[in-house]
Amino acid sequence: MEVINATGRRKTAIASVYLSDGDGKITVNGRDYKEYFATAILQYEVLEPFVVTNTSGKYDVKVNLTGGGITGQAEALRHAISRALCKINEEFRPALKAKGFMMRDPRMVERKKFGQKKARKRFQFSKR
């Protein structure tokens, strides 16, 4: 099997995934995913697409992560892995879609406007 490339996004985090046959090794920005994602919850989130499709330990994953925070990056990685697995086998799609892994989360921080303290908060108004 050749290398499968896919991209996943959440908020401002972007994950580029390269999936190839292997023994389940996941490398994130040159480090092991357990070292990169310290908490067990985030590690579980990364592995969820493999658990749902019963492909744990079948593919090696090389990931480039940029932007966002650690949780956004984990969910962007989950999105990218799900998209790559669908490229390998289209029959995985209904199970992944039912769990919500195929949907991109577009919510981002609203920009600050001029003449205001934050995006929506105004400066204090003084009548006199």
Secondary structure, DSSP 8 states (H G I E B T S, - for coil): ---EEEEEEETTEEEEEEEEESSS-EEETTEEHHHHS-SHHHHHHHHHHHHHHT-TTSEEEEEEEESS-HHHHHHHHHHHHHHHHHHH-GGGHHHHHHHTTTS-B--------TTSSSSS--------
